[in-house]
Amino acid sequence: MMALLDALSPRPADAPLRQADRWPEPAPSTAPFLAEADAEPLAALNGQSLSPRFCSWRGASGRRYIVSVYDARACPAYCDAVLIAAAVDAGGRRRALAFADTGVFPEPVLARAVQSLSDIAERVEFHLHLLAATPAERRAALDDLRAAAPYAARN
């Protein structure tokens, strides 16, 4: 009984992980990878008021990248974010147009994207992935997302 109570008690944040605390293998992908796939809604937010503000894109590796969705002209200038510019058709389907790292000076990156994409699609959204903390993580995420995108968006 004492072993069960020990297993259920919370582990202090600074305590080292025991072998039993580690996940034995990576979780399998929960959805098939489709190269032409649209941004996916988040099932956890289904029917919630925040649902339109978030979605995910799947990279060529099968990894999901959660993004915040903004109108292109009202997007906040977050430093060091992965930017996906997406065209939205009349049916609400999103298609990746361009990818960028916003870097330490995001305002010019966003302004150039708005200017260059306004003629391509009637409605453009900016999707920001804010969870890639280092330049290497952002570069890896961008490479993964570009590899999964239709040819037009890889450039």
MOQUIHU-V211860 format. One record per residue. N is the residue number from 1. SS is DSSP state (h for helix, s for strand, l for the rest). PSI is psi as a letter, one per 30 degrees, with the letter a starting at -180 (none if undefined). D_FIRST is the distance of its C-alpha to the first C-alpha in Angstrom with 1 decimal. Layout:
BEGIN
{{N	SS	PSI	D_FIRST} {N	SS	PSI	D_FIRST}}
END
This chain:
BEGIN
{{1	l	e	0.0} {2	h	e	3.8} {3	h	e	5.4} {4	h	e	5.2} {5	h	e	6.5} {6	h	e	8.8} {7	h	e	10.0} {8	h	f	10.9} {9	l	k	12.5} {10	l	k	16.2} {11	l	k	17.7} {12	l	k	20.8} {13	l	e	24.0} {14	l	g	25.3} {15	l	k	22.3} {16	l	l	23.2} {17	l	k	21.8} {18	l	l	19.4} {19	h	e	20.4} {20	h	f	17.6} {21	h	f	19.2} {22	l	k	22.6} {23	l	k	24.1} {24	l	f	25.2} {25	l	l	28.7} {26	l	k	31.0} {27	l	k	30.7} {28	l	l	33.6} {29	l	k	36.4} {30	l	f	36.0} {31	l	k	39.8} {32	l	k	42.7} {33	l	k	44.9} {34	l	k	48.4} {35	l	e	50.9} {36	l	g	52.9} {37	l	k	49.8} {38	l	l	50.1} {39	l	k	47.6} {40	s	k	44.6} {41	s	l	43.3} {42	l	j	39.7} {43	h	e	37.8} {44	h	f	35.5} {45	h	g	38.6} {46	l	k	40.3} {47	l	f	42.2} {48	l	l	41.5} {49	l	f	44.4} {50	l	f	43.3} {51	h	e	43.5} {52	h	f	47.0} {53	h	f	46.2} {54	s	k	43.8} {55	s	a	43.8} {56	s	l	43.0} {57	s	k	45.1} {58	s	k	44.1} {59	l	l	45.3} {60	l	f	46.6} {61	l	f	43.3} {62	l	f	41.6} {63	l	k	39.9} {64	s	k	40.1} {65	s	j	41.6} {66	s	k	41.0} {67	s	l	44.2} {68	s	k	45.6} {69	s	k	48.7} {70	s	k	51.9} {71	s	k	55.5} {72	h	e	57.4} {73	h	f	59.7} {74	h	g	56.9} {75	l	k	54.4} {76	l	l	53.1} {77	l	i	53.8} {78	l	k	50.4} {79	l	k	50.7} {80	l	h	49.1} {81	l	l	48.1} {82	s	k	48.6} {83	s	k	51.3} {84	s	j	51.9} {85	s	k	55.1} {86	s	k	55.0} {87	s	k	57.7} {88	s	k	56.9} {89	l	l	59.0} {90	l	f	60.0} {91	l	f	57.1} {92	l	g	54.6} {93	l	k	53.9} {94	s	k	53.4} {95	s	k	55.0} {96	s	k	54.5} {97	s	e	57.8} {98	s	l	56.9} {99	s	k	54.2} {100	s	l	54.3} {101	s	k	52.4} {102	l	f	53.4} {103	l	a	53.3} {104	l	f	54.0} {105	l	i	57.0} {106	h	f	55.9} {107	h	e	58.8} {108	h	e	61.4} {109	h	e	59.0} {110	h	e	58.4} {111	h	e	62.1} {112	h	e	63.3} {113	h	e	60.8} {114	h	e	62.1} {115	h	e	65.7} {116	h	f	65.4} {117	h	f	63.4} {118	l	f	65.1} {119	l	f	67.8} {120	l	e	65.5} {121	l	l	63.5} {122	l	e	64.1} {123	l	k	60.6} {124	s	k	58.5} {125	s	l	55.0} {126	s	k	53.3} {127	s	k	49.7} {128	s	k	47.9} {129	s	j	44.8} {130	l	g	43.6} {131	l	f	40.4} {132	l	j	42.3} {133	l	f	42.3} {134	l	l	44.6} {135	h	e	47.9} {136	h	e	46.5} {137	h	e	43.9} {138	h	e	46.7} {139	h	e	49.0} {140	h	e	46.3} {141	h	e	45.6} {142	h	e	49.4} {143	h	e	50.0} {144	h	e	47.3} {145	h	e	48.6} {146	h	e	52.2} {147	h	f	51.6} {148	h	f	50.2} {149	l	l	53.1} {150	l	l	56.3} {151	h	e	59.1} {152	h	e	60.8} {153	h	f	57.9} {154	l	f	57.4} {155	l	none	60.4}}
END
